């Protein structure tokens, strides 16, 4: 770290950002009025999914997607996208209709995502880990007209709402086979160059609904526009350029080879990784789910330059890296779960790659702050400063607080979604004049670097997956033997934290019975890994709220 830090920084953060965003520069920012609010936007970022697709097509025969032994070029990908868009239009899809996407990381995922957007749809990526009941809720709530699934997810889809006109399945049977429309991935390059639907898209058109649970326990759909969809495309390349200026190096942008270890159905996978690579000509190496041995082999074989995910990704790579050539790695990013401040330096020392981290949420369309390399090594407890098109402030006692104050983090910018789908009350509570009340407890230093201290919302983050405590507590309380339930997060060396429950039983019941009861009603990652069954009431304060700091002490004994 000392060698890296020699003569660093050559320029201040403010100077670097001012230079990069100045008129005539690639990352120039300008003012725009969005839903009646004036804010800064990237002047040169693609304005809609159609403009992203145009850039992707221009990369021609360069490799875009690698999945096991399948290799798909940008040209083959573009032909498949055009075919899907034309097919949906031919089946009567209208602008604003919803298309649900329910599958693991497969080459078909980005094809459907882009094809539906170019046909004018609002795409609804649903969590592939959800149960059939949870998936049915997302389809019902969004009013999806078309559903695309892989074979495993299709098996969970029962009793779908009448809004669904047709279901498509890839790599399986039991519905309209996508392969009968676009063929197998290896043959996409032979598809005819179908004309795109005659749909006009604008930056403020609705584009996506990503579901994020609320403290009420019912998932809410965050409604994003084409502008919020594409804003993140410049986040990663801007960070590379800012680091170069801070080091005193010349600006250089080159396509990267990314091992995608996070799901496409998260905003990180789709908006922070997929779209920037699509626009910039990068290659994505896909994994259906993270496996460290497979990841190590793929990094060697494909000469991967960047990967990341929740802290388990770098921790696993470091633990088992001996005997593998990981010299191609340049950057490893991590977040989405608590991680020790020492992890950044360990990544650099053990793997030879630079560490990176940022902060965002579904409602901010992924990245809102970020830093990497020397910036991160010098401030490993921070998630970085806001991007030039974003703003942050700390609110306390109804007013904006000065630097160094701990309070609720509010975020602002063109990346913020419009609101919650069909939830005007929840939208009004969370969004105001371009700002979102994030619910995170944070502080900002004098340079604008953000540090997250806690979460105001009652939530456990297990390996990057949000578990809203009240949802699990409500399920456990449905058991006839349980009068009350409380969920807390326990530290875990790889996953950050895991859910554990303390329940008040009024009749004999075993931990195994409760886990089976919860497992039949919740996705597996939400089921508590440990339960303590008490015969006395759980501790609550005068307002009737669970005193969770006291509950965690029970698990420590």
RASUL-V841912 format. One record per pair of residues at least 4 apart in sequence whose ideal C-beta (glycine too) atoms are under 7 Angstrom apart, sorted by the first residue. I is the first residue (numbers start at 1). J is the second residue. If there is no record, write none. Layout:
I|J + I|J
This chain:
1|5 + 1|345 + 1|348 + 1|377 + 2|6 + 4|374 + 5|374 + 8|246 + 8|247 + 8|374 + 9|246 + 10|246 + 10|247 + 10|248 + 11|15 + 11|16 + 11|245 + 11|246 + 12|16 + 13|17 + 13|385 + 13|447 + 14|18 + 15|19 + 16|20 + 16|242 + 16|245 + 16|246 + 17|21 + 17|242 + 17|388 + 18|22 + 19|245 + 20|25 + 20|27 + 20|238 + 20|241 + 20|242 + 20|245 + 21|25 + 21|27 + 21|28 + 21|29 + 21|388 + 22|28 + 23|28 + 24|28 + 26|44 + 27|42 + 27|234 + 27|238 + 27|241 + 28|43 + 28|44 + 29|40 + 29|41 + 29|42 + 29|43 + 29|388 + 29|389 + 30|41 + 30|43 + 31|38 + 31|40 + 32|39 + 32|41 + 33|37 + 33|38 + 34|39 + 34|204 + 34|227 + 34|414 + 37|433 + 37|434 + 39|412 + 39|413 + 39|414 + 39|434 + 40|388 + 40|389 + 41|389 + 41|414 + 42|231 + 42|234 + 42|389 + 45|230 + 45|231 + 45|233 + 45|234 + 46|51 + 46|52 + 46|55 + 46|230 + 46|233 + 46|279 + 47|51 + 47|203 + 47|226 + 47|230 + 48|201 + 48|202 + 48|203 + 48|226 + 48|230 + 49|53 + 49|114 + 49|117 + 49|118 + 49|201 + 49|207 + 49|226 + 49|229 + 50|54 + 50|118 + 50|201 + 51|55 + 52|56 + 52|230 + 52|275 + 52|278 + 52|279 + 53|57 + 53|81 + 53|114 + 53|118 + 54|58 + 55|279 + 56|74 + 56|77 + 56|78 + 56|278 + 56|279 + 57|74 + 57|78 + 59|74 + 59|281 + 60|74 + 60|75 + 61|73 + 61|75 + 62|73 + 62|74 + 62|281 + 63|71 + 63|73 + 63|283 + 64|72 + 64|73 + 64|74 + 64|77 + 64|283 + 64|284 + 65|72 + 65|77 + 65|107 + 65|284 + 65|286 + 66|71 + 66|283 + 66|285 + 66|286 + 66|302 + 67|106 + 67|107 + 67|286 + 70|107 + 70|185 + 70|186 + 72|76 + 72|77 + 72|107 + 72|185 + 72|188 + 73|77 + 73|189 + 74|78 + 75|79 + 75|189 + 76|80 + 76|188 + 76|189 + 77|81 + 77|111 + 77|188 + 78|82 + 79|83 + 79|188 + 79|189 + 79|191 + 79|193 + 80|84 + 80|111 + 80|182 + 80|188 + 80|191 + 81|85 + 81|111 + 81|114 + 81|115 + 81|118 + 82|86 + 82|193 + 82|194 + 82|196 + 83|87 + 83|181 + 83|182 + 83|191 + 83|194 + 84|88 + 84|111 + 84|112 + 84|115 + 84|182 + 85|89 + 85|115 + 85|118 + 85|119 + 85|196 + 85|197 + 86|90 + 86|194 + 86|195 + 86|197 + 87|91 + 87|181 + 88|93 + 88|115 + 88|116 + 88|119 + 88|121 + 88|146 + 89|93 + 89|119 + 89|197 + 91|166 + 93|97 + 93|119 + 93|121 + 93|145 + 93|146 + 95|120 + 95|199 + 96|120 + 96|122 + 96|206 + 97|121 + 97|145 + 98|121 + 98|122 + 98|124 + 98|142 + 98|143 + 98|144 + 98|145 + 98|209 + 99|116 + 99|121 + 99|123 + 99|124 + 99|144 + 99|145 + 99|146 + 100|124 + 100|126 + 100|138 + 100|139 + 100|142 + 100|144 + 100|147 + 101|109 + 101|112 + 101|113 + 101|123 + 101|124 + 101|125 + 101|126 + 101|148 + 102|126 + 102|128 + 102|135 + 102|147 + 102|148 + 102|149 + 102|153 + 103|108 + 103|109 + 103|128 + 103|148 + 103|149 + 103|150 + 103|153 + 103|170 + 104|128 + 104|150 + 104|288 + 105|109 + 105|260 + 105|263 + 105|264 + 105|286 + 105|287 + 105|288 + 106|150 + 106|170 + 106|171 + 107|111 + 107|185 + 107|286 + 108|112 + 108|170 + 108|178 + 109|113 + 109|264 + 110|114 + 110|264 + 110|274 + 111|115 + 112|116 + 112|148 + 113|117 + 113|123 + 113|270 + 114|118 + 115|119 + 116|121 + 116|123 + 117|121 + 117|123 + 117|207 + 118|196 + 118|197 + 119|197 + 119|199 + 120|197 + 120|199 + 122|206 + 122|207 + 122|208 + 122|209 + 123|207 + 123|208 + 124|138 + 124|142 + 124|144 + 124|209 + 125|210 + 125|264 + 125|265 + 125|270 + 126|130 + 126|135 + 126|138 + 126|211 + 126|265 + 127|211 + 127|265 + 128|153 + 128|263 + 128|265 + 129|523 + 129|525 + 130|134 + 130|135 + 130|523 + 131|135 + 131|156 + 131|522 + 131|523 + 132|136 + 132|156 + 132|157 + 132|158 + 133|137 + 134|138 + 134|523 + 135|139 + 135|156 + 135|157 + 136|140 + 136|159 + 136|160 + 137|141 + 137|219 + 138|142 + 138|211 + 138|219 + 139|144 + 139|147 + 139|160 + 139|161 + 139|164 + 140|161 + 141|221 + 142|209 + 142|221 + 142|421 + 143|163 + 144|163 + 144|164 + 145|163 + 145|164 + 145|165 + 146|165 + 146|166 + 147|164 + 147|167 + 148|168 + 148|178 + 149|153 + 149|154 + 149|157 + 149|167 + 149|169 + 150|154 + 150|170 + 150|171 + 150|172 + 151|155 + 151|169 + 151|171 + 151|172 + 153|157 + 154|169 + 154|172 + 154|174 + 154|175 + 157|167 + 160|164 + 166|176 + 167|175 + 167|176 + 168|175 + 168|176 + 168|178 + 169|173 + 169|174 + 169|175 + 169|177 + 169|178 + 170|178 + 170|179 + 178|182 + 179|183 + 179|184 + 182|188 + 182|191 + 183|187 + 183|188 + 183|191 + 201|205 + 201|226 + 203|225 + 203|226 + 203|227 + 204|225 + 204|227 + 205|225 + 205|226 + 206|223 + 206|225 + 207|224 + 207|225 + 207|226 + 207|229 + 208|224 + 208|229 + 209|221 + 209|222 + 209|223 + 209|421 + 210|222 + 210|224 + 210|267 + 210|362 + 211|219 + 211|220 + 211|221 + 212|219 + 212|220 + 212|222 + 212|362 + 212|363 + 213|217 + 213|219 + 213|466 + 213|468 + 213|471 + 214|218 + 214|220 + 214|426 + 215|457 + 215|458 + 215|468 + 215|470 + 217|468 + 217|470 + 217|471 + 217|474 + 220|420 + 220|423 + 220|426 + 221|420 + 221|421 + 222|362 + 222|363 + 222|417 + 222|420 + 223|417 + 223|418 + 223|419 + 223|420 + 223|421 + 224|228 + 224|229 + 224|365 + 224|417 + 225|229 + 225|418 + 226|230 + 227|231 + 227|414 + 228|365 + 228|414 + 228|415 + 228|416 + 228|417 + 229|271 + 229|365 + 230|275 + 231|365 + 231|389 + 231|414 + 231|415 + 232|271 + 232|272 + 232|275 + 232|365 + 232|366 + 232|367 + 232|415 + 233|275 + 233|276 + 233|279 + 234|238 + 235|239 + 235|272 + 235|367 + 235|370 + 235|387 + 236|240 + 236|276 + 237|241 + 237|253 + 237|280 + 238|242 + 238|387 + 239|243 + 239|370 + 239|372 + 240|244 + 240|253 + 241|245 + 241|251 + 242|246 + 243|247 + 243|372 + 243|373 + 243|375 + 244|249 + 244|250 + 244|251 + 244|252 + 246|374 + 246|375 + 255|280 + 255|281 + 255|282 + 256|282 + 256|305 + 256|306 + 257|282 + 257|283 + 257|285 + 257|302 + 257|303 + 257|304 + 257|305 + 258|273 + 258|277 + 258|282 + 258|284 + 258|285 + 258|304 + 258|306 + 258|307 + 259|285 + 259|295 + 259|298 + 259|299 + 259|304 + 259|307 + 260|269 + 260|273 + 260|284 + 260|285 + 260|286 + 260|287 + 261|287 + 261|290 + 261|295 + 261|307 + 261|308 + 261|309 + 261|313 + 262|266 + 262|268 + 262|269 + 262|309 + 262|464 + 263|269 + 264|269 + 264|270 + 264|274 + 265|269 + 267|271 + 267|272 + 267|362 + 267|365 + 267|366 + 268|272 + 268|273 + 268|366 + 269|273 + 269|274 + 270|274 + 270|275 + 271|275 + 271|365 + 271|366 + 272|276 + 272|366 + 272|367 + 273|277 + 274|278 + 275|279 + 276|280 + 277|282 + 277|284 + 285|298 + 285|302 + 285|304 + 287|291 + 287|294 + 287|295 + 290|295 + 290|309 + 290|313 + 291|295 + 292|296 + 292|316 + 292|317 + 292|320 + 293|297 + 294|298 + 295|299 + 295|317 + 296|300 + 296|317 + 296|320 + 296|321 + 296|324 + 297|301 + 298|302 + 298|304 + 299|304 + 299|307 + 299|326 + 299|328 + 299|329 + 300|324 + 300|325 + 303|328 + 304|328 + 304|329 + 305|328 + 305|329 + 305|330 + 306|330 + 306|331 + 307|313 + 307|332 + 308|313 + 308|332 + 308|333 + 308|334 + 308|356 + 309|313 + 309|334 + 309|464 + 310|334 + 310|336 + 310|337 + 310|463 + 310|464 + 310|496 + 311|315 + 311|334 + 311|337 + 311|339 + 311|343 + 311|496 + 312|316 + 312|463 + 312|494 + 312|495 + 313|317 + 313|334 + 314|318 + 314|332 + 314|334 + 314|343 + 314|347 + 315|319 + 315|494 + 316|320 + 317|321 + 317|351 + 318|346 + 318|350 + 318|351 + 321|326 + 321|350 + 321|351 + 326|351 + 327|352 + 329|351 + 329|352 + 329|353 + 330|353 + 330|354 + 331|353 + 331|354 + 331|356 + 331|372 + 332|347 + 332|351 + 332|353 + 332|355 + 332|356 + 333|356 + 333|357 + 334|339 + 334|343 + 334|357 + 335|357 + 335|358 + 336|461 + 336|464 + 337|461 + 337|463 + 337|464 + 337|495 + 337|496 + 337|497 + 338|496 + 338|497 + 339|343 + 339|496 + 341|380 + 341|381 + 342|346 + 343|347 + 344|348 + 344|355 + 344|376 + 344|377 + 344|380 + 345|349 + 345|377 + 345|380 + 346|350 + 347|351 + 347|353 + 347|355 + 348|353 + 348|354 + 348|355 + 348|377 + 354|372 + 354|373 + 355|372 + 355|376 + 355|377 + 356|370 + 356|372 + 356|376 + 357|371 + 357|376 + 357|383 + 357|384 + 358|367 + 358|369 + 358|370 + 358|383 + 358|384 + 359|368 + 359|369 + 359|383 + 359|450 + 359|452 + 360|364 + 360|366 + 360|367 + 360|368 + 361|438 + 363|416 + 363|417 + 363|436 + 364|368 + 364|411 + 364|415 + 364|416 + 364|436 + 365|415 + 365|417 + 367|387 + 368|386 + 368|387 + 368|390 + 368|411 + 368|415 + 369|383 + 369|384 + 369|385 + 369|386 + 369|387 + 369|450 + 370|384 + 370|387 + 371|375 + 371|376 + 371|384 + 371|385 + 372|376 + 373|377 + 374|378 + 375|379 + 375|384 + 376|380 + 379|449 + 381|451 + 382|449 + 382|450 + 382|451 + 383|450 + 383|452 + 384|449 + 384|450 + 385|447 + 385|448 + 385|449 + 385|450 + 386|390 + 386|391 + 386|392 + 386|448 + 389|413 + 389|414 + 390|411 + 390|412 + 390|413 + 390|415 + 391|412 + 391|413 + 392|409 + 392|410 + 392|411 + 392|444 + 392|450 + 393|400 + 393|410 + 394|400 + 394|401 + 394|405 + 394|407 + 394|408 + 394|409 + 394|442 + 394|443 + 394|444 + 395|400 + 395|401 + 395|407 + 395|408 + 395|410 + 396|401 + 396|405 + 396|407 + 401|405 + 401|407 + 403|444 + 403|445 + 403|446 + 404|443 + 404|445 + 405|443 + 406|441 + 406|443 + 406|453 + 408|437 + 408|439 + 408|441 + 408|456 + 409|438 + 409|440 + 409|442 + 410|435 + 410|436 + 410|437 + 410|438 + 411|416 + 411|435 + 411|436 + 411|438 + 412|416 + 412|434 + 412|435 + 416|434 + 416|436 + 419|427 + 419|431 + 420|426 + 420|427 + 423|427 + 424|428 + 425|429 + 426|430 + 427|431 + 430|436 + 430|437 + 431|436 + 439|455 + 439|456 + 439|457 + 440|452 + 440|455 + 440|456 + 441|453 + 441|454 + 441|455 + 441|456 + 442|450 + 442|451 + 442|452 + 442|453 + 443|451 + 443|453 + 444|448 + 444|449 + 444|450 + 445|449 + 455|459 + 458|468 + 458|469 + 458|470 + 459|466 + 459|467 + 459|468 + 459|469 + 460|467 + 460|469 + 460|487 + 460|489 + 460|497 + 460|499 + 461|465 + 461|466 + 461|496 + 461|497 + 462|467 + 462|495 + 462|497 + 462|498 + 462|499 + 462|525 + 463|495 + 463|496 + 465|525 + 467|472 + 467|499 + 467|526 + 469|473 + 469|487 + 470|474 + 471|475 + 472|476 + 472|487 + 472|499 + 472|501 + 472|518 + 472|522 + 472|526 + 472|528 + 473|477 + 473|485 + 473|486 + 473|487 + 474|478 + 475|518 + 475|521 + 475|522 + 476|482 + 476|485 + 476|501 + 476|503 + 476|514 + 476|518 + 477|482 + 477|484 + 477|485 + 479|509 + 479|514 + 479|517 + 480|507 + 481|505 + 481|506 + 481|507 + 481|508 + 481|509 + 482|503 + 482|504 + 482|505 + 483|504 + 483|506 + 484|503 + 484|504 + 484|537 + 484|538 + 485|501 + 485|503 + 486|501 + 486|502 + 486|538 + 486|546 + 486|548 + 486|551 + 487|499 + 487|501 + 487|528 + 488|500 + 488|548 + 488|551 + 488|552 + 489|497 + 489|498 + 489|499 + 490|497 + 490|498 + 490|500 + 490|555 + 491|497 + 492|496 + 492|497 + 492|498 + 498|529 + 499|526 + 499|528 + 499|529 + 500|528 + 500|529 + 500|530 + 500|555 + 501|528 + 501|531 + 502|532 + 502|534 + 502|538 + 502|551 + 502|554 + 503|514 + 503|531 + 503|533 + 503|534 + 504|534 + 504|536 + 504|537 + 504|538 + 505|509 + 505|533 + 505|534 + 505|535 + 509|513 + 509|514 + 509|533 + 511|515 + 511|531 + 511|533 + 512|516 + 513|517 + 514|518 + 514|531 + 515|519 + 515|527 + 515|531 + 516|520 + 518|522 + 518|527 + 518|528 + 519|524 + 519|527 + 522|526 + 522|527 + 530|555 + 532|554 + 532|555 + 538|546 + 539|547 + 539|550 + 539|551 + 540|544 + 540|545 + 540|546 + 540|547 + 541|545 + 541|547 + 546|551 + 547|551 + 548|552 + 552|556 + 553|557
